[in-house]
Structures are given as C-alpha cells and as structure tokens.
Amino acid sequence: MAKEVELTTNFDDILHDTEIKIVVELMGGLHPAKEYISDALNAGKNVVTANKDLMATFGSELIALAAKNKCDLMYDASVAGGIPILRTLSTSYASDKISEIQGIINGTTNYILSQMGEKGLSYDEALKNAPKLGFVEADPTNDVTGKDAAYSIVILSKFAFGTKISINDFTIEGINHLQKFDIEQAQAMGYVIKLIGIAKNIAGKLFVKVAPCLLPNNAIMAHIKNELMLCKLRVKVLAQRFLLDQVQVV
C-alpha cells in the first residue's frame, strides 16, 4: 500500500526529509521562490520550475548553484509553454551558430489578437473571454503589457547567444493599447498583428525587442492562432527552423 501523503506548511520539513529527491516550485514570483529553490539545491534536491520571472532574473545564479551541488534544475516549461525550445537550443544547436530567434511566445496575447481579428471582438471583450479557457493568469498584466514575453526573450537570449540581459535593457511594448480599428486597418492592408519577441545578432551586437508587429497574411506566424505559440530560429547550418508548441515544423 502506498505511503500516506503528508502535507506541510513548513519548508524545512521538505528540506530535511531525505526521502524527498525532487522539489517542484509552483509559487510564481521572485520571492520567496528564489530562496526556497536555493535552499532546495543546497540541500542536494533536484528542482523543477516553470517560473519565467524567476529564471529571467536569477537564472544564471540558480543554474550555477545547481551545478555546484550536482543537482538538476529543470526549467524548460518556463518559456513558450509546450515548446521544448530551451532543450533544443542547448542540445540540437550547441555546435551551430544562431543569428536570430523570434516568435510568438505568449499564448494569452496571441489568443486576444486572434479573437479580435477573427471574431471582431474588442480588446476588452477578448480579454474577458480568455480566462474561460484556463490559460490566463489571475492578473494578466504581465501578459498584455509584453512583460511576460520579455522575460521569455531574456531566457532565450541567454541560451542562444550566451548573453546576460534584463528586461530593463530593451524596448517592451504590449497589446493593451490596441483597438479594433488597429486590427481592421491591418487586415485591410493584408496584414495581421502579432506580439513578437525577437533577439538578433546584428554585426556582433544583440538587438532585443518585444512589440506588436505587422505580419503579411502569407507569413507562417500569421497563421498561428489563439493560444498556440511558435519560435523561429535562424542558424548557420540549417538556415531556418520553426518550433510550434508540441509539433515541430521544418
């Protein structure tokens, strides 16, 4: 018979329990999540987290701490939902040279823009409907202002280019200012609007930005709808590659 599950509100109980090998952090935010993860790693426990804000801000420190204690810090889910982009960057392209990474890396904003474009909803109407599908945070501010996507591009930049940047180092523009008129005007010209995160090596300098962009109707990213996300890589050997949620498209 399986051992009865024990519940505790004291983190020290987890740290000192030698039978616990893996700690899964689901708190979100920076503090006390950082302290709990650090303590778990120092206690020799492996950690799993999908905390994007945390990894973008303290990722380098926590990765080094995990290596020091010979533990695994698993954070693939912190960027772009179901796309295994971090693992792909660290394995498949470890010996290749990446020149650019860009994509639709926030499902909430892509859903809102899709609903505005396809159903003619206002921004407020689309935002109100989004929580019903269960993938929107209780407070969507980070999503709609572009901050969530910015955290993602910070993490992706580290893996793709080995750089250490913060969200204060580049321009961030969200979709919370967009109106039905903007969507309709884009459609009239043969475009769709998508929130795009981009990190690009230009003559040895890194250009990073998150902003709504006009994409022609025949662009691959223009057809990524609702909560789906997609990342595009430009690399020296394979030229260009797309990663779409659970499906990889070449």
Secondary structure, 3 states (H helix, E strand, C coil): CCCCCCCCCCHHHHHCCCCCCEEEECCCCCCCHHHHHHHHHHCCCEEEECCHHHHHHHHHHHHHHHHHCCCCEECHHHCCCCCCHHHHHHHCCCCCCEEEEEEECCHHHHHHHHHHHHHCCCHHHHHHHHHHHCCCCCCCHHHHCCHHHHHHHHHHHHHHHCCCCCHHHCEECCCCCCCHHHHHHHHHCCEEEEEEEEEEEECCEEEEEEEEEEEECCCHHHHCCCCCCEEEEEECCCEEEEEECCEEEC
